[in-house]
């Protein structure tokens, strides 16, 4: 995978059912520029990279192949905040309440997984 950025950019573009020309128009560049990014013959500027990440709702690390996690940083920050809030709730419970809460959470996840098509 010599050009993971290009592969991911192409995949994300296709998921949005966009042509190279349409993506180029969105970012004020030509089809040839987008094609170059996807083929690995051109490298986007930092601002362009950030724009792609925001447009496709992925992290720059995902685009660059540093992670397989698509979640943008904002989503990760929200997950950390939720985790902290959950820890605060659990800290206020006695151990038997914590066990019941966790059993319910696990049951909810299993039920959700079983109901997926």
Helices and strands as residue ranges (DSSP letters): H 4-15, H 20-27, H 31-39, H 46-56, H 60-64, H 73-91, H 95-114
